[in-house]
Amino acid sequence: MVTTKKAVGAIVRHLGFDPPRTSAVARRLTEAGVLPSGAPKTPPVLDVEHVLSLIIGSALDVPLRAVADCVRQYLTMPPGGANLDGAPDCIPRTAGDALEIWCDIAIHGAGDLLRRDVITVVAAWPEVVIRDGDKARRFVPAGELAAHWRERGHRKAVEISGAALVDCVRALFTEKK
């Protein structure tokens, strides 16, 4: 059973995010209904999608009041900014779908193959990039050009090591024997 407290601990330990900021992000996401709140004397139980929301929220450099809206936006961005109406169902529809599939492989499949990957969460503009060697899958708002620099000035981003993310989700979602 993955609780919010366990998820915050694993994210801090494996990904190196700031503990007070990660706890504050978890509190804001819970208040906004992005993370479950649990019940009296019963801690909330998180799924992979909730842990991903907490990771994305912790990686963003936005005020706490905007974290929930930004997490929702980042996780619903389509690949390459494309309109996927009428596309085959086998194509991941959003960044959240692609990251959930990535985590499912890390937990139940060949997670060692994902250790070289890098997940980039861009804070300067909405973008999530999943890099596997030479390939980069970019998720941006619909209608945006994925390969173009979208703002004047610098690009501010957090890169998450695939190895660290594999260790984090395995620590949370695999049972110790």
C-alpha positions, 0 to 999 in steps of 0.5 A: 500500500503506497501512502502519500507519506511513503511516496514523498519519502521515495521521491525525495530519496530516489529523485533528490527533490527538496523534502519541504517542497515535495511535502507542500506539493503533495498537500496542494495536490491533495487539496485540489483533488489530484491526489486522494485524501483518504478517510479518518484514521485511514491514509490515502492509497496512491496509484502510479498516476498519483505518484507521477502527478506528485513527481511532475508537481515537484519538478515544476517551478511554479507557485504552490497555488498553481501546482495542481492546474499545471500538473493537470496541464502537463499530464494531458499534453498530447505527443508533439502537440498533435490532434489525435482525434481518429488516431489508433488507440495504440498511440499514447494519448497524453504525457500521463499515459506515456509515463504510466506505460513507462512506469508499468514497464519499470515495475512489471517488465524490463525496467533495466532497459529504461535506466538510460532514459531521461525524463525532462519536465520543462518549466519555462513552457509546458513540455515533457520529453521522454528521451531514449537514446537518440529518440525524444518523444515530446509532449506539448500543448495541442497545436504547439510545434514540439521542436521549436523554442517557444519563449524568449530567454532561457529554457528552465527544466528538470531532468529525471534520470531513468535509473532513479525513476525506475528505483523510485517506482520499484521501491513503491510498487513492488513487494519486498520478499 
